[in-house]
């Protein structure tokens, strides 16, 4: 008589998840370093490769592994390795293999300049299970290196991409739209369309964030000068008008409403980001000292169950925020948030005028507000959103 090792059972009768606990942490972001081999003119976080003070303060390999194991115990299914440039870490390969062997899907944010034949082979044999995301700074050596300010970076980037293609490692590309490369958009998108795993046009960053740690006033002023004017940004966003309007209809139907005095109306604090030095933040960009949790003196679980929930209950007190942002139904469209206020003003609830102007430019294009209107003055916002969503 043959032995049977498998029995069939209707899925609704299976108890695979019956005794499982709700996940506290579905995904974790980990900044392995703030150092980068590029010195991009617009970057909100990068430190020099040879910043020994930063390097000495970075989490050790063992400390990163410990955090990953706790994340897994809390239900984490994937980790995003970012930086700086995460491939700068001498132990990147060890950490990558550890994460994958532990069952985590791994997403890598990289400029691709440090991808070697050995790393490409590694990604091929032990797939990350998430598409690697490569940021591209230009289609020509002159434009690319005017942004990265790193001699040889263009050649290294192209070599890294070619290695990924050769080994059939899934990746996608995105870009930062800057004066040095903005005339190359068509060329970039035509090239991006040849990458097998690009199922949609590449994304762009153009409304750049200031320095996350507020430690460089001059760099912040230069970043502001690189930002597109709201109307310029609108022209880029609406290049594919029908697609843009369709996406905005879906988005507005779900997310557009005044936040009132609640500061955290996003998902910040439901997950989080571990920085290079072991501080757990509610999101990648928020470095306000009152909003970070020291993992060297605590745990992910304590941060997620005790610290972050209290943080998310913080109410706005800035009179200007309460007068405007709290009543503005464009909140879902506007990127105003505690992280942006922190980077721009050093507070959690000061309106950022640039973001307000960008949101209103889009709202006027979509017909949600008139030329002379401010969204926080609109009383019948629900009717306007409904008309827009249901319009032909």
C-alpha positions in Angstrom: 0.0 0.0 0.0 1.4 3.3 -1.1 2.0 5.9 1.6 0.4 9.3 1.1 2.2 12.4 2.4 -0.3 15.0 1.0 -4.0 15.3 1.6 -6.3 17.8 -0.1 -8.5 20.1 1.9 -10.8 23.0 1.0 -9.0 26.2 1.7 -11.8 27.6 3.8 -11.4 24.6 6.2 -7.6 25.1 6.5 -6.3 26.6 9.8 -3.1 28.0 8.3 -3.8 31.5 9.7 -6.3 30.7 12.4 -3.8 31.0 15.3 -1.6 33.7 13.8 -1.4 37.1 15.4 -1.9 40.3 13.5 1.3 41.6 12.0 2.8 44.7 13.8 5.2 45.4 10.9 4.6 44.4 7.4 7.7 46.1 5.9 10.8 47.8 7.3 13.0 50.4 5.8 16.7 50.3 6.7 19.2 52.9 5.9 22.5 51.1 6.0 24.5 54.2 5.6 24.1 57.9 4.9 27.4 57.9 3.0 27.4 57.9 -0.8 29.9 57.7 -3.5 28.0 60.4 -5.4 27.6 63.9 -4.2 24.3 64.8 -5.9 23.4 68.5 -5.9 19.8 67.9 -4.8 20.3 65.1 -2.1 18.6 65.5 1.2 20.8 63.0 3.2 24.1 62.1 1.5 27.4 62.3 3.4 30.9 61.8 1.9 32.3 58.3 1.4 35.2 59.1 3.7 33.2 60.6 6.6 34.8 58.5 9.3 32.7 59.8 12.1 29.5 58.7 10.3 31.0 55.3 9.4 32.1 54.6 13.0 28.6 55.4 14.3 26.8 53.1 11.8 25.1 50.0 13.1 27.4 47.0 13.0 26.5 43.9 10.9 25.4 42.1 14.1 23.2 44.9 15.1 21.5 45.1 11.7 20.8 41.3 11.8 19.4 41.6 15.3 16.9 44.3 14.2 16.0 42.2 11.1 15.3 39.2 13.3 13.0 41.2 15.6 11.2 42.6 12.6 10.5 39.1 11.3 9.2 38.1 14.7 6.7 41.0 14.4 5.5 39.7 11.0 7.7 41.7 8.7 7.8 40.2 5.2 10.1 42.6 3.3 12.9 45.1 4.0 14.1 48.0 1.9 17.9 48.6 2.0 18.6 52.2 1.2 21.0 55.0 2.1 23.1 57.0 1.1 24.3 54.2 -1.1 23.7 50.9 0.6 26.2 49.0 -1.6 29.0 51.0 0.1 28.7 48.8 3.1 31.5 46.2 3.1 29.1 43.8 4.7 26.2 44.4 2.2 26.5 41.0 0.7 26.4 39.3 4.2 23.4 41.4 5.2 21.6 40.7 1.9 22.1 36.9 2.2 21.0 37.0 5.8 17.8 38.8 5.0 17.0 36.5 2.1 17.8 33.3 4.1 15.6 34.7 6.9 12.7 34.7 4.4 12.6 38.5 3.7 11.9 40.0 0.4 14.6 42.6 -0.3 14.2 45.9 -2.1 17.4 47.7 -2.9 17.6 51.4 -3.7 20.9 52.1 -5.5 22.6 54.3 -8.0 24.0 51.1 -9.6 27.6 52.4 -9.8 28.9 49.8 -7.3 27.2 46.8 -8.9 30.0 44.3 -9.7 29.9 41.1 -11.7 30.0 39.3 -8.3 27.0 41.2 -7.0 25.0 40.8 -10.2 25.7 37.1 -10.0 24.5 37.1 -6.4 21.2 38.8 -7.2 20.8 36.3 -10.0 21.3 33.2 -7.9 19.5 34.6 -4.8 16.8 36.9 -6.2 15.7 39.8 -4.0 12.1 39.1 -4.9 11.5 42.8 -5.3 12.6 44.8 -8.3 15.8 46.7 -7.6 15.2 50.5 -8.0 18.0 52.4 -9.8 18.0 56.2 -9.9 19.3 57.7 -13.1 20.7 61.2 -13.2 21.2 61.7 -16.9 21.6 60.1 -20.3 24.9 61.8 -21.1 28.1 61.9 -19.1 28.0 65.7 -19.0 24.5 65.9 -17.5 24.9 62.9 -15.2 28.2 64.0 -13.6 27.1 67.6 -13.4 24.5 66.3 -10.9 26.5 63.6 -9.1 29.7 65.6 -9.0 31.6 62.3 -9.1 34.1 61.6 -11.9 33.5 58.3 -13.6 30.0 57.8 -12.1 28.3 57.8 -15.5 30.4 55.0 -16.9 30.1 53.0 -13.6 26.3 53.4 -13.7 26.0 52.2 -17.3 28.2 49.2 -16.4 26.1 48.4 -13.4 22.9 48.4 -15.4 24.4 46.3 -18.1 25.4 43.7 -15.5 21.9 43.5 -14.2 20.5 43.1 -17.7 23.1 40.5 -18.5 22.2 38.4 -15.5 18.4 39.1 -16.0 18.1 40.6 -12.5 14.7 42.5 -12.4 15.1 46.2 -11.9 13.3 49.5 -12.7 14.6 53.0 -13.2 13.5 56.4 -11.9 15.0 59.9 -12.1 15.4 63.2 -10.4 14.4 66.1 -12.7 17.0 68.8 -12.6 18.1 71.7 -14.8 21.1 69.6 -16.1 18.9 66.7 -17.4 15.4 68.0 -17.9 15.9 68.2 -21.7 16.6 64.5 -21.8 13.2 63.2 -20.6 12.2 61.8 -23.9 15.5 60.0 -24.4 15.4 58.7 -20.9 11.9 57.4 -21.2 12.6 55.8 -24.6 15.6 54.0 -23.0 13.6 53.0 -19.9 11.0 51.4 -22.1 13.6 48.9 -23.3 14.1 47.5 -19.8 12.0 44.3 -19.6 10.6 45.0 -16.1 9.4 48.5 -16.7 5.6 48.2 -17.0 5.0 51.9 -16.8 6.8 55.2 -17.5 9.5 56.0 -15.0 8.8 58.1 -11.9 10.5 61.5 -11.3 11.3 63.5 -8.2 11.2 67.2 -8.8 9.8 68.9 -5.6 12.9 68.1 -3.7 13.2 67.6 0.1 15.6 69.7 2.1 18.3 68.2 4.3 16.6 65.7 6.7 18.9 66.6 9.6 18.7 70.3 9.0 22.5 70.5 9.3 23.4 72.4 6.2 21.7 75.8 5.6 23.6 76.6 2.4 22.8 73.2 0.9 19.1 73.8 1.7 19.2 77.1 -0.1 20.7 75.4 -3.2 18.1 72.6 -3.1 15.3 75.2 -3.1 16.8 76.8 -6.2 16.7 73.4 -8.0 13.0 72.8 -7.4 10.7 73.2 -10.3 8.2 76.1 -10.1 4.7 74.8 -9.4 3.5 75.4 -13.0 6.6 73.7 -14.4 6.0 70.7 -12.2 2.3 70.7 -13.3 3.4 70.5 -17.0 5.5 67.5 -16.2 2.7 65.8 -14.2 0.2 66.3 -16.9 2.3 65.3 -19.9 0.0 62.3 -20.2 -3.2 64.1 -19.4 -5.7 61.3 -19.5 -3.6 59.0 -17.4 -3.0 61.7 -14.9 -6.7 62.7 -14.6 -7.7 59.0 -14.2 -5.2 58.5 -11.4 -6.3 61.7 -9.7 -9.9 60.7 -9.8 -9.1 57.4 -8.1 -6.8 59.1 -5.6 -9.2 62.0 -4.7 -12.1 59.6 -4.2 -10.1 57.8 -1.5 -7.9 60.4 0.3 -9.1 64.0 -0.2 -10.4 65.5 3.0 -9.4 68.1 5.6 -7.2 66.6 8.3 -8.5 68.9 11.0 -5.9 69.3 13.8 -4.5 65.8 13.4 -0.9 66.0 12.3 -0.3 62.4 11.2 -3.0 61.6 8.7 -0.6 59.4 6.7 0.8 55.9 7.5 3.8 57.2 9.4 4.3 55.3 12.6 2.4 52.2 11.4 5.7 51.0 10.0 9.0 52.8 10.1 12.6 53.4 9.1 15.7 52.4 11.0 18.4 55.0 10.2 22.1 54.1 9.9 22.8 54.7 13.6 20.0 52.6 15.1 17.2 55.2 15.5 13.7 54.1 14.5 11.7 56.8 12.8 8.0 56.8 11.9 9.0 57.5 8.3 12.1 57.9 6.2 12.2 61.7 6.3 11.1 62.6 9.8 14.3 63.2 12.0 12.8 65.5 14.6 14.5 64.5 17.9 11.1 64.1 19.6 10.0 61.6 16.9 12.8 59.1 16.9 13.2 56.0 19.0 16.6 54.7 20.1 16.7 51.0 19.3 19.9 50.5 21.3 17.9 51.2 24.4 14.6 49.6 23.3 12.9 47.5 20.7 10.9 47.7 17.5 7.9 46.2 19.4 8.0 48.9 22.1 8.3 51.6 19.5 5.4 50.3 17.4 3.1 49.5 20.4 3.9 52.4 22.7 6.0 55.2 21.3 4.6 55.6 17.7 0.9 55.4 18.7 1.4 58.3 21.2 3.3 60.2 18.5 0.4 59.8 16.0 -2.0 61.4 18.5 -0.1 64.7 18.5 -2.3 67.6 17.5 -1.3 70.7 15.6 -1.1 73.9 17.6 0.3 76.4 15.1 -2.4 79.0 14.5 -1.5 79.3 10.8 -1.7 75.5 10.4 -5.1 75.4 12.1 -6.4 78.3 10.0 -5.2 76.8 6.7 -4.0 73.2 6.5 -6.4 71.8 9.1 -9.3 73.1 7.0 -7.9 72.3 3.5 -9.5 69.5 1.6 -6.4 69.2 -0.7 -4.6 67.4 2.1 -4.5 64.2 0.2 -3.0 66.1 -2.8 -0.7 68.3 -0.8 2.5 66.8 0.6 2.3 68.9 3.7 3.2 66.7 6.7 5.3 66.8 9.9 8.4 65.6 8.1 8.2 68.4 5.5 7.6 71.0 8.2 10.6 69.7 10.1 12.9 69.9 7.1 11.7 73.4 6.1 11.0 75.0 9.5 12.3 72.9 12.3 8.7 72.3 13.7 6.0 69.7 13.1 3.1 72.0 12.1 4.3 75.0 10.1 2.8 75.2 6.6 5.2 74.8 3.8 4.3 77.4 1.2 6.0 75.7 -1.7 3.9 72.5 -1.2 0.8 74.6 -0.8 1.5 76.2 -4.2 2.2 72.9 -5.9 -1.1 71.4 -4.6 -3.1 74.4 -5.6 -1.6 74.4 -9.1 -2.8 70.8 -9.5 -6.2 71.5 -8.0 -6.8 74.4 -10.4 -5.9 72.2 -13.3 -8.4 69.6 -12.1 -11.1 72.2 -11.6 -11.3 71.6 -7.8 -10.6 75.3 -7.0 -10.9 78.5 -8.9 -8.0 80.8 -9.8 -8.6 83.2 -6.9 -9.7 80.5 -4.3 -7.8 78.9 -1.5 -8.9 75.4 -0.7 -9.4 76.0 3.0 -12.0 78.6 2.2 -14.2 76.1 0.2 -17.2 74.9 2.2 -18.7 72.5 -0.4 -15.6 70.5 -1.0 -17.3 67.2 -0.9 -19.6 68.2 -3.8 -16.6 69.4 -5.8 -14.7 66.2 -5.3 -17.7 64.1 -6.3 -18.3 66.2 -9.4 -14.7 65.7 -10.4 -14.6 62.0 -9.7 -17.8 61.4 -11.6 -17.0 63.7 -14.6 -16.7 62.2 -18.0 
